[in-house]
Amino acid sequence: MRIVLLTSWRAAGTAGSGVAASVRGCRDALLAAGENVRVVCPERDRAGYIRNSIARIAFNHRLRPLDLAGADVVAGFDFDGFALPRGGPPLVQINGGVLADIVRYERGPVRWTLVQLAQLEGRAARRAAAVVTPSRYAADTVARLYGVPAGRIEVVPFGIDLADWDMRLQVVTPVVAPAETNEPVILCVARLYPRKGIDLLLAAFAHVIREVPAARLEIVGAGLLDRWLAAAIAAHPGRERIAWRGNQPPGALPAFYRRARVFCLPSRHETFGFAFLEAMASARPVVALAVTAVPEMVKDGETGLLARREDPAELAAHLVRLLRDPAEARALGAAGRARAAGYSWQTTAQSLQALFRRIV
């Protein structure tokens, strides 16, 4: 089957994003399954969120039939594919974020931009032969906000290549246990958007260092909140215990997970959560909020601890508990590792192949 993966992000230039990870994962798994796969994307991304969003829309409008020549099916990520002419190959939308749901967490020009993109994403979803989402929460939200019949929505979780992850961790299974790390390090890996809850994490860490003075916080990622985060760290009572590492290439991430005892991402909105999956693959317990799709990924009391409210004190209590109890952290991490083994890109590819064959 000849498959075109359509994305208005330059896949190689958005290494830290969930879209880039899903494009790469789907591409590699479908190729490994013997399919003919081609990625159609821009040559470069634009600087700045709003400028890049405008460029992404323009990229879709510039698409020509020749760009999709020979394709049996086109899989468009998020809103990509909204402008495809009728009569071409069938469109499958792979909706990893549900922009109409995300918009409530943003403000100002970014919110306005997201409103416009969400309208295009809804248009693509309604015209698609099928919509793929990585979680049940995302599927229900697409049906509710975009008016897509439930029968045209299929839940296909994204995956992780554990063999590759272990190789980059430079360890063999079982992965190094949390109790074997030298310092009580809390790790957060995230794109810096308001919905990721970095403000909650910093507030929680102020509580943590009163109970565990040796605790350190490492933040990996960059985004719209760069300036805010720099100022917030400078004003934080534990600023000497916080290291902001900025964006890191995918190959560097396993080293951060390996030296952490606990992973914490108190995101207010997730439709999947690659960072949670990476933490579990590294046998690290997860502390997060029990919101949106997070409980589908992180099982409270089994692979991590979930706070029921956006309460820094509750988050801090979970973090202190795991920093002080290596045995519990190790048990939760081991259970997370076992759960991560169920998220395979091979399984994702098989589900996509079956779907594509039904609609072609």
C-alpha positions as CSV (number, residue, x, y, z in Angstrom):
1,M,0.0,0.0,0.0
2,R,1.2,3.5,-0.8
3,I,0.8,5.7,2.2
4,V,1.5,9.5,2.5
5,L,2.0,10.9,5.9
6,L,1.1,14.6,5.8
7,T,2.4,17.1,8.3
8,S,2.9,20.8,8.2
9,W,5.7,20.5,10.8
10,R,9.2,19.8,9.4
11,A,9.5,16.4,11.1
12,A,13.3,16.7,11.7
13,G,13.0,20.2,13.1
14,T,10.5,19.5,15.8
15,A,12.3,16.8,17.7
16,G,10.8,17.6,21.0
17,S,7.1,17.6,20.0
18,G,4.5,14.9,20.2
19,V,3.6,15.4,16.5
20,A,7.2,14.8,15.5
21,A,7.4,11.6,17.6
22,S,4.1,10.3,16.2
23,V,5.2,11.0,12.6
24,R,8.5,9.3,13.1
25,G,7.0,6.4,14.9
26,C,4.3,5.7,12.4
27,R,6.6,6.1,9.5
28,D,9.3,3.8,10.8
29,A,6.8,1.1,11.9
30,L,4.8,1.2,8.7
31,L,8.1,0.9,6.7
32,A,9.2,-2.0,8.9
33,A,5.8,-3.7,8.1
34,G,6.6,-3.5,4.4
35,E,4.4,-0.6,3.4
36,N,5.4,2.1,0.9
37,V,5.5,5.3,3.1
38,R,6.3,8.8,2.1
39,V,6.3,11.9,4.4
40,V,5.2,15.2,2.8
41,C,6.2,18.1,5.0
42,P,7.8,21.6,4.7
43,E,11.5,22.1,4.2
44,R,11.7,24.2,7.3
45,D,9.7,25.6,10.2
46,R,9.2,29.3,10.9
47,A,10.4,31.1,14.0
48,G,7.7,31.9,16.5
49,Y,4.4,30.1,17.2
50,I,2.1,32.4,15.4
51,R,4.3,32.8,12.3
52,N,4.8,29.1,12.1
53,S,1.1,28.5,12.4
54,I,0.4,30.8,9.5
55,A,3.1,29.0,7.5
56,R,1.5,25.7,8.3
57,I,-1.9,26.8,7.0
58,A,-0.2,28.1,3.8
59,F,1.6,24.8,3.4
60,N,-1.8,23.0,3.3
61,H,-3.2,25.5,0.7
62,R,-0.2,25.0,-1.5
63,L,-0.5,21.3,-1.7
64,R,-1.1,20.0,-5.2
65,P,-2.3,16.7,-6.6
66,L,1.2,16.0,-7.7
67,D,2.4,16.1,-4.1
68,L,0.2,13.1,-3.3
69,A,0.6,11.4,-6.7
70,G,0.2,7.6,-6.5
71,A,-1.0,7.6,-2.8
72,D,-3.6,5.0,-1.9
73,V,-4.3,6.8,1.4
74,V,-3.2,10.1,3.0
75,A,-2.8,10.3,6.8
76,G,-2.9,13.9,7.9
77,F,-1.7,14.8,11.4
78,D,-3.9,17.2,13.4
79,F,-5.4,19.8,11.0
80,D,-3.2,18.8,8.0
81,G,-5.3,17.8,5.0
82,F,-8.2,20.2,5.6
83,A,-7.6,21.8,2.2
84,L,-7.1,18.6,0.1
85,P,-9.2,18.6,-3.0
86,R,-12.2,16.3,-3.3
87,G,-11.8,13.2,-5.4
88,G,-8.3,12.4,-4.3
89,P,-7.1,9.5,-2.1
90,P,-9.1,9.0,1.2
91,L,-7.9,11.1,4.1
92,V,-7.4,9.6,7.6
93,Q,-6.9,12.2,10.3
94,I,-4.4,11.2,13.1
95,N,-5.5,13.6,15.8
96,G,-3.0,13.6,18.6
97,G,-4.0,16.8,20.4
98,V,-7.6,18.0,19.8
99,L,-6.9,21.7,19.4
100,A,-10.4,22.8,20.3
101,D,-9.9,21.3,23.7
102,I,-6.4,22.7,24.2
103,V,-7.5,26.3,23.5
104,R,-9.0,26.8,26.9
105,Y,-5.6,26.7,28.5
106,E,-4.1,29.5,26.4
107,R,-4.4,33.3,26.4
108,G,-3.9,36.2,24.0
109,P,-2.6,35.9,20.5
110,V,-1.8,32.2,21.0
111,R,-5.3,31.4,22.0
112,W,-6.7,33.3,19.0
113,T,-4.4,31.4,16.7
114,L,-5.4,28.1,18.3
115,V,-9.1,28.9,17.7
116,Q,-8.4,29.3,14.0
117,L,-6.4,26.1,13.8
118,A,-9.1,24.2,15.7
119,Q,-11.7,25.2,13.1
120,L,-9.4,23.8,10.4
121,E,-8.8,20.6,12.5
122,G,-12.6,20.2,12.9
123,R,-13.0,20.6,9.1
124,A,-10.4,17.9,8.4
125,A,-12.0,15.6,11.0
126,R,-15.4,15.9,9.5
127,R,-14.3,15.3,6.0
128,A,-11.9,12.4,6.9
129,A,-12.9,8.8,6.1
130,A,-11.7,8.0,9.6
131,V,-10.2,9.8,12.6
132,V,-7.5,8.1,14.7
133,T,-6.8,9.2,18.3
134,P,-4.3,7.9,20.8
135,S,-6.7,7.7,23.7
136,R,-10.3,7.2,24.6
137,Y,-10.4,10.7,26.1
138,A,-9.3,12.1,22.8
139,A,-11.8,10.0,20.9
140,D,-14.7,11.2,23.0
141,T,-13.5,14.8,22.8
142,V,-13.3,14.7,18.9
143,A,-16.8,13.3,18.8
144,R,-18.1,16.0,21.2
145,L,-16.3,19.1,19.9
146,Y,-16.0,18.3,16.2
147,G,-19.3,16.4,15.7
148,V,-17.6,13.3,14.2
149,P,-19.7,10.1,14.5
150,A,-18.2,7.7,17.0
151,G,-18.2,5.0,14.3
152,R,-15.6,6.9,12.3
153,I,-13.2,7.3,15.3
154,E,-10.7,4.6,16.2
155,V,-8.4,4.6,19.2
156,V,-4.9,3.6,18.3
157,P,-2.3,4.4,21.0
158,F,1.1,5.5,19.9
159,G,4.1,3.5,21.0
160,I,7.7,3.3,22.0
161,D,10.6,1.2,20.7
162,L,11.9,-0.4,23.9
163,A,14.9,-2.1,22.3
164,D,16.1,1.3,21.0
165,W,15.3,3.0,24.2
166,D,17.3,0.5,26.2
167,M,20.2,0.8,23.9
168,R,20.2,4.5,24.4
169,L,19.9,4.1,28.1
170,Q,23.1,1.9,27.7
171,V,21.7,-0.7,30.0
172,V,20.0,-4.0,29.6
173,T,16.7,-5.0,31.0
174,P,15.9,-4.6,33.9
175,V,16.5,-0.9,33.7
176,V,18.5,0.7,36.6
177,A,16.2,1.1,39.5
178,P,15.4,4.5,41.1
179,A,17.1,3.5,44.4
180,E,20.4,3.2,42.5
181,T,20.6,6.8,41.5
182,N,22.9,9.0,43.6
183,E,20.7,12.0,44.2
184,P,16.9,12.6,44.8
185,V,16.4,14.1,41.3
186,I,12.9,15.0,40.0
187,L,12.7,15.2,36.3
188,C,10.2,17.0,34.1
189,V,10.3,16.7,30.2
190,A,7.8,19.0,28.4
191,R,7.2,21.6,25.8
192,L,6.8,24.8,27.8
193,Y,3.1,25.7,27.3
194,P,0.7,26.8,30.1
195,R,-1.2,23.6,29.9
196,K,1.9,21.6,31.0
197,G,1.6,22.8,34.6
198,I,5.2,23.9,35.1
199,D,3.9,26.6,37.5
200,L,2.4,23.8,39.6
201,L,5.6,21.9,39.5
202,L,7.7,24.9,40.7
203,A,5.2,25.6,43.5
204,A,5.3,21.9,44.6
205,F,9.1,21.9,44.5
206,A,9.1,24.8,47.1
207,H,7.3,22.4,49.4
208,V,9.5,19.4,48.5
209,I,12.8,21.1,49.5
210,R,11.5,21.9,52.9
211,E,11.0,18.1,53.5
212,V,13.9,16.8,51.3
213,P,16.5,19.6,51.3
214,A,18.8,17.5,49.0
215,A,16.2,17.2,46.2
216,R,17.0,18.6,42.8
217,L,14.7,19.5,39.9
218,E,15.7,19.1,36.3
219,I,13.4,20.6,33.6
220,V,14.0,19.6,29.9
221,G,12.2,21.5,27.3
222,A,11.5,25.0,25.8
223,G,8.6,26.8,24.3
224,L,6.3,29.8,24.8
225,L,7.1,30.1,28.5
226,D,10.9,30.4,28.2
227,R,11.0,34.0,29.6
228,W,8.5,33.2,32.3
229,L,10.4,30.1,33.4
230,A,13.7,31.9,33.6
231,A,12.2,34.6,35.8
232,A,10.3,32.1,37.9
233,I,13.5,30.0,38.6
234,A,15.4,33.1,39.5
235,A,12.8,34.1,42.1
236,H,12.3,30.5,43.4
237,P,13.5,29.7,47.0
238,G,15.2,26.6,45.7
239,R,16.7,28.2,42.6
240,E,20.1,26.6,43.3
241,R,18.4,23.2,43.2
242,I,16.8,23.7,39.8
243,A,18.4,23.1,36.5
244,W,16.6,24.1,33.3
245,R,18.2,22.2,30.4
246,G,16.3,23.7,27.5
247,N,15.5,21.6,24.4
248,Q,17.5,18.4,24.1
249,P,17.7,16.0,21.1
250,P,15.8,12.7,21.4
251,G,19.1,10.8,21.8
252,A,20.0,12.7,24.9
253,L,16.7,12.2,26.8
254,P,17.4,8.7,28.2
255,A,20.4,10.0,30.2
256,F,18.1,12.4,32.0
257,Y,15.5,9.7,32.8
258,R,18.3,7.4,34.0
259,R,19.6,9.8,36.7
260,A,16.1,10.7,37.9
261,R,14.4,9.0,40.8
262,V,10.9,10.4,40.0
263,F,9.3,11.8,36.9
264,C,6.8,14.6,37.4
265,L,4.7,16.4,34.8
266,P,1.5,18.0,36.3
267,S,0.0,18.6,32.9
268,R,-3.5,20.1,32.8
269,H,-4.2,18.5,29.5
270,E,-2.9,15.4,27.7
271,T,-4.4,13.2,25.0
272,F,-1.6,10.7,25.3
273,G,1.7,11.8,26.8
274,F,5.0,10.5,25.3
275,A,6.9,11.8,28.3
276,F,4.9,9.5,30.6
277,L,5.7,6.6,28.3
278,E,9.4,7.4,28.3
279,A,9.5,7.6,32.1
280,M,7.8,4.2,32.4
281,A,10.1,2.7,29.8
282,S,12.9,3.9,32.1
283,A,11.3,2.3,35.1
284,R,10.7,5.6,36.8
285,P,7.6,6.3,38.8
286,V,5.3,9.1,37.6
287,V,3.7,11.9,39.6
288,A,1.0,13.8,37.6
289,L,-2.6,15.1,37.7
290,A,-5.6,12.8,37.3
291,V,-7.0,14.7,34.4
292,T,-7.9,14.2,30.7
293,A,-6.1,11.1,29.3
294,V,-3.4,10.9,32.0
295,P,-5.2,8.1,34.0
296,E,-5.3,6.0,30.8
297,M,-1.5,6.1,30.7
298,V,-0.5,6.3,34.4
299,K,-2.3,3.9,36.8
300,D,-2.6,5.6,40.2
301,G,-1.0,3.5,42.9
302,E,0.4,1.0,40.3
303,T,2.8,2.9,38.0
304,G,2.7,6.3,39.7
305,L,0.8,8.6,42.0
306,L,-1.9,11.0,40.6
307,A,-3.1,14.2,42.4
308,R,-6.8,14.7,42.3
309,R,-6.6,18.6,42.3
310,E,-4.3,21.3,40.9
311,D,-2.8,21.5,44.4
312,P,1.0,22.0,44.8
313,A,0.9,20.6,48.3
314,E,-0.7,17.4,47.1
315,L,1.8,17.0,44.3
316,A,4.6,17.7,46.8
317,A,3.3,15.1,49.2
318,H,3.5,12.5,46.4
319,L,7.0,13.5,45.4
320,V,8.3,13.5,49.0
321,R,6.7,10.1,49.6
322,L,8.6,8.6,46.6
323,L,11.8,10.4,47.3
324,R,11.8,9.0,50.9
325,D,10.6,5.5,50.0
326,P,13.0,4.0,47.4
327,A,11.3,0.6,47.7
328,E,7.9,2.0,46.7
329,A,9.5,4.1,43.9
330,R,11.2,1.0,42.6
331,A,8.0,-1.1,42.7
332,L,6.0,1.6,40.8
333,G,8.8,2.0,38.3
334,A,9.0,-1.7,37.6
335,A,5.2,-1.8,37.1
336,G,5.5,1.2,34.7
337,R,8.2,-0.6,32.8
338,A,6.0,-3.6,32.4
339,R,3.1,-1.4,31.2
340,A,5.3,0.4,28.7
341,A,6.0,-2.9,27.0
342,G,2.4,-2.9,25.9
343,Y,2.8,0.2,23.9
344,S,4.5,-1.0,20.7
345,W,4.9,0.9,17.4
346,Q,4.5,-2.5,15.7
347,T,1.0,-2.7,17.2
348,T,0.3,0.8,16.2
349,A,1.3,0.0,12.6
350,Q,-0.8,-3.1,12.5
351,S,-3.9,-1.2,13.6
352,L,-3.3,1.5,11.0
353,Q,-2.7,-1.0,8.3
354,A,-6.1,-2.7,9.1
355,L,-7.8,0.7,9.1
356,F,-6.3,1.8,5.8
357,R,-7.3,-1.4,4.1
358,R,-10.9,-1.0,5.2
359,I,-11.2,2.4,3.7
360,V,-9.1,2.1,0.5
